[in-house]
Amino acid sequence: MRKASIGTIFFTVFLDLLGFGLVVPYLPGVARDLGASPFLATLLGAVYSAMQFLFVPMWGHFSDRWGRRPILLVSIALTAVGMAALGTATTLTGLFIARAFVGMATANLAVASAYIADITGPENRSRGMGAIGAAIGLGFVLGPVFGGLLQAHSPIQRVGAAPAYAAAALSALNFVLAAITLPESLRPEIRGKAVRSLSPFDRRRFQLALGTPKMVAALAVQFVIVLSFSGMEQTFRLFTTDEFGFKTEQTGYVLGVVGVVLITVQAFFIRLFARVFSERALVRTGVLIEALGFAGVALSPAASGAKVGLLVVSMAVIAFGSGLANPSLSALVSRSTQPSEQGSALGTLQSVGALARVFGPTIAGLLYQSLGPQAPYAAAAVGMLIAGAVSFGLGSPSNIAVKATPVTNV
């Protein structure tokens, strides 16, 4: 069997996120065209994330028990089916059902993070998590751009069908390539050592995370970061249309700038910064930078002739902060758990993020509809300031670590 490597999981995650990114620029607009209000349109993101919250623990649990490879393959195959269904949806109900199915299928990033944790030592953990972040960024930069271009030049009359079908094809290709190139990373002797309940609400699943105040702080920072960012994600297409008159492809280009910055930071700079600064310091710095970026987005419509420039620069600033904070927080948590429990521990972190993604679009949609297009971004800036304050409660891995306690299946 081939040796597990960061490169193989990087490519798997990249294709996964490339398919996801293809549909980002158009979904809220499609929902509004089908009669949805801004609030209902943003609920597409909430439904997607609700399914991720429910299924992240399941994928993490199964990967700890049976290995990372089979779980990744199954989830990728289901993603192809869900994306194809998304392309055929012609009603709001069909759109929501397909989006929920895709949310279930793509709840596998915690498994990918556990894969990296399996094959890297503590000294290279930040680099490995940065590789996942770079794959996400690369998929995010190419996905929205190609999605916007596909929609702009689509021979299919139905809006959004071409990007969704392309995403389904990429997932099918991803399945074939992963089946050939992705070896198992979890050693047989440590599989099934930590058997946990499949319920995302099970108290035992959070026992490790709630063991110390510093771990609680890590989860709180994750929640606030994702709450703020997901609200921006799900309202941005509506925001660029209402405030800037952008078409789908123009929105895709701005999101492409975000991806370029994410790639640059997470593929190159994060390794340099991790040698000099602690993960705790990188998290704190990243969220405060994101606060500045969100404030800039909120102010951009009032910037007269420079409003497009301010929007693009502010989105790049958000991406820079995110590139620092997200992989550093994952590395901090992964270094604090036992090898046999890293899938579940990172799954808990992803579950908290998925829960925040349920509330983020919902709150942002309500703010957008009731207070105006700039309101979600001003609220996100405040949220990032709160995350920065909470991040002072983070400790070093040695301070966070909790003694592993075997938990039986219930």
ChimeraX attribute file (.defattr): number of C-alpha atoms within 10 A of each C-alpha:
attribute: neighborCount
match mode: 1-to-1
recipient: residues
	/A:1	7
	/A:2	9
	/A:3	11
	/A:4	19
	/A:5	19
	/A:6	17
	/A:7	14
	/A:8	16
	/A:9	24
	/A:10	22
	/A:11	21
	/A:12	23
	/A:13	27
	/A:14	25
	/A:15	26
	/A:16	29
	/A:17	25
	/A:18	26
	/A:19	30
	/A:20	26
	/A:21	29
	/A:22	31
	/A:23	28
	/A:24	28
	/A:25	32
	/A:26	23
	/A:27	25
	/A:28	27
	/A:29	23
	/A:30	19
	/A:31	23
	/A:32	17
	/A:33	13
	/A:34	14
	/A:35	13
	/A:36	16
	/A:37	15
	/A:38	24
	/A:39	22
	/A:40	20
	/A:41	27
	/A:42	31
	/A:43	25
	/A:44	25
	/A:45	28
	/A:46	28
	/A:47	24
	/A:48	25
	/A:49	30
	/A:50	21
	/A:51	22
	/A:52	29
	/A:53	28
	/A:54	20
	/A:55	24
	/A:56	32
	/A:57	32
	/A:58	23
	/A:59	29
	/A:60	32
	/A:61	27
	/A:62	21
	/A:63	26
	/A:64	27
	/A:65	20
	/A:66	15
	/A:67	23
	/A:68	28
	/A:69	20
	/A:70	17
	/A:71	20
	/A:72	27
	/A:73	20
	/A:74	14
	/A:75	20
	/A:76	30
	/A:77	19
	/A:78	19
	/A:79	28
	/A:80	28
	/A:81	20
	/A:82	26
	/A:83	28
	/A:84	22
	/A:85	21
	/A:86	28
	/A:87	23
	/A:88	17
	/A:89	19
	/A:90	16
	/A:91	13
	/A:92	19
	/A:93	11
	/A:94	15
	/A:95	20
	/A:96	20
	/A:97	19
	/A:98	22
	/A:99	25
	/A:100	22
	/A:101	21
	/A:102	28
	/A:103	26
	/A:104	25
	/A:105	26
	/A:106	26
	/A:107	29
	/A:108	30
	/A:109	21
	/A:110	25
	/A:111	29
	/A:112	24
	/A:113	29
	/A:114	28
	/A:115	26
	/A:116	28
	/A:117	27
	/A:118	22
	/A:119	16
	/A:120	17
	/A:121	12
	/A:122	14
	/A:123	11
	/A:124	16
	/A:125	25
	/A:126	29
	/A:127	25
	/A:128	29
	/A:129	30
	/A:130	29
	/A:131	28
	/A:132	28
	/A:133	27
	/A:134	27
	/A:135	28
	/A:136	26
	/A:137	30
	/A:138	26
	/A:139	27
	/A:140	28
	/A:141	27
	/A:142	24
	/A:143	29
	/A:144	31
	/A:145	26
	/A:146	23
	/A:147	30
	/A:148	28
	/A:149	19
	/A:150	21
	/A:151	24
	/A:152	16
	/A:153	10
	/A:154	16
	/A:155	10
	/A:156	11
	/A:157	9
	/A:158	14
	/A:159	18
	/A:160	28
	/A:161	24
	/A:162	26
	/A:163	31
	/A:164	30
	/A:165	23
	/A:166	22
	/A:167	31
	/A:168	27
	/A:169	17
	/A:170	22
	/A:171	29
	/A:172	20
	/A:173	17
	/A:174	23
	/A:175	24
	/A:176	14
	/A:177	16
	/A:178	22
	/A:179	14
	/A:180	10
	/A:181	17
	/A:182	24
	/A:183	18
	/A:184	19
	/A:185	18
	/A:186	23
	/A:187	11
	/A:188	11
	/A:189	8
	/A:190	14
	/A:191	19
	/A:192	17
	/A:193	15
	/A:194	22
	/A:195	20
	/A:196	24
	/A:197	17
	/A:198	19
	/A:199	16
	/A:200	20
	/A:201	13
	/A:202	13
	/A:203	11
	/A:204	17
	/A:205	22
	/A:206	16
	/A:207	16
	/A:208	22
	/A:209	26
	/A:210	17
	/A:211	14
	/A:212	14
	/A:213	14
	/A:214	22
	/A:215	24
	/A:216	19
	/A:217	21
	/A:218	27
	/A:219	25
	/A:220	20
	/A:221	30
	/A:222	25
	/A:223	24
	/A:224	26
	/A:225	28
	/A:226	26
	/A:227	27
	/A:228	30
	/A:229	25
	/A:230	28
	/A:231	29
	/A:232	22
	/A:233	19
	/A:234	28
	/A:235	25
	/A:236	21
	/A:237	23
	/A:238	24
	/A:239	21
	/A:240	20
	/A:241	15
	/A:242	12
	/A:243	15
	/A:244	16
	/A:245	12
	/A:246	15
	/A:247	16
	/A:248	24
	/A:249	21
	/A:250	21
	/A:251	24
	/A:252	29
	/A:253	21
	/A:254	21
	/A:255	27
	/A:256	24
	/A:257	21
	/A:258	26
	/A:259	29
	/A:260	20
	/A:261	24
	/A:262	30
	/A:263	27
	/A:264	17
	/A:265	24
	/A:266	30
	/A:267	22
	/A:268	15
	/A:269	15
	/A:270	25
	/A:271	19
	/A:272	11
	/A:273	16
	/A:274	19
	/A:275	11
	/A:276	10
	/A:277	11
	/A:278	14
	/A:279	27
	/A:280	22
	/A:281	19
	/A:282	23
	/A:283	29
	/A:284	25
	/A:285	17
	/A:286	25
	/A:287	31
	/A:288	23
	/A:289	22
	/A:290	32
	/A:291	28
	/A:292	20
	/A:293	28
	/A:294	29
	/A:295	19
	/A:296	24
	/A:297	26
	/A:298	21
	/A:299	17
	/A:300	23
	/A:301	21
	/A:302	13
	/A:303	13
	/A:304	9
	/A:305	10
	/A:306	11
	/A:307	18
	/A:308	18
	/A:309	12
	/A:310	21
	/A:311	23
	/A:312	20
	/A:313	19
	/A:314	24
	/A:315	23
	/A:316	23
	/A:317	24
	/A:318	27
	/A:319	27
	/A:320	25
	/A:321	25
	/A:322	28
	/A:323	31
	/A:324	29
	/A:325	28
	/A:326	21
	/A:327	26
	/A:328	28
	/A:329	24
	/A:330	25
	/A:331	25
	/A:332	26
	/A:333	22
	/A:334	28
	/A:335	21
	/A:336	22
	/A:337	22
	/A:338	16
	/A:339	20
	/A:340	22
	/A:341	26
	/A:342	26
	/A:343	33
	/A:344	31
	/A:345	28
	/A:346	27
	/A:347	29
	/A:348	24
	/A:349	25
	/A:350	28
	/A:351	28
	/A:352	23
	/A:353	25
	/A:354	29
	/A:355	21
	/A:356	26
	/A:357	31
	/A:358	26
	/A:359	23
	/A:360	31
	/A:361	31
	/A:362	25
	/A:363	22
	/A:364	31
	/A:365	27
	/A:366	17
	/A:367	20
	/A:368	22
	/A:369	16
	/A:370	12
	/A:371	11
	/A:372	12
	/A:373	23
	/A:374	22
	/A:375	17
	/A:376	29
	/A:377	27
	/A:378	18
	/A:379	20
	/A:380	29
	/A:381	25
	/A:382	18
	/A:383	25
	/A:384	28
	/A:385	20
	/A:386	18
	/A:387	26
	/A:388	23
	/A:389	14
	/A:390	19
	/A:391	25
	/A:392	16
	/A:393	16
	/A:394	25
	/A:395	20
	/A:396	15
	/A:397	19
	/A:398	10
	/A:399	12
	/A:400	23
	/A:401	22
	/A:402	18
	/A:403	11
	/A:404	13
	/A:405	11
	/A:406	11
	/A:407	14
	/A:408	11
	/A:409	10
	/A:410	10
